[in-house]
Amino acid sequence: MKEGGKTKGARLRIVLEEDGAIGPGKADILDGIRETGSIAAAGRRMGMSYKRAWSLVERMNRSFKEPLVSTSRGGRSKGGAALTETGEQVLALYRRIETEAERAVERELGALRALQTIEPAPPPK
């Protein structure tokens, strides 16, 4: 996974249509599925319930012409998940766009940080 849970810097969310978007969370789920072969394991790595991870996968599969993730049933030892060719393409495109966006905002982000207060704001009550 690239930088799951990133709290500083730019975070890119691309809205493709009203109900279709891809951002860092969905990209990290796709990375996790590629690395673990499991929706549940990918979700656990992100501190996410299986239900939430499955919901994101279903939404992504519906948002593109072809599914991004293929699944096979079979329980603990026989089931699994994998990125489809389209899933690999979407993830690679998102990561390239993300890298370009980070480069584009790097200089201006430094200027913005220079204007920021030194002390962090107190937590909300």
TACORPE-V603525 format. One line per field, one symbol per residue. ss: DSSP state (A for helix, B for strand, O for the rest). phi: phi as a letter, one per 20 degrees, with the letter a starting at -180 (. if undefined). burial: 1 if it has 24 or more other ideal C-beta (glycine too) atoms within 12 Angstrom, else 0. A space follows every 50 residues. Layout:
ss->???
phi->???
burial->???
//
This chain:
ss->OOOOOOOOOOOOOBBBBOOBBBOAAAAAAAAAAAAAOOAAAAAAAOOOOA AAAAAAAAAAAAAOOOOOBBBBOOAAAAOBBBBOAAAAAAAAAAAAAAAA AAAAAAAAAAAAAAOOOOOOOOOOO
phi->.fbgmgdcnecdcdeebgdcbcbgffffffgffffdmbfffffgfdmdfg gfffffffffffedgcgecdccfqmgdderbbffgffffffffgffffff ffffegffffffffefffefffffe
burial->11010000010100000000011111111111110101111110110100 00100110111011001110100000000011110010011001100100 0000000000000000000000000
//
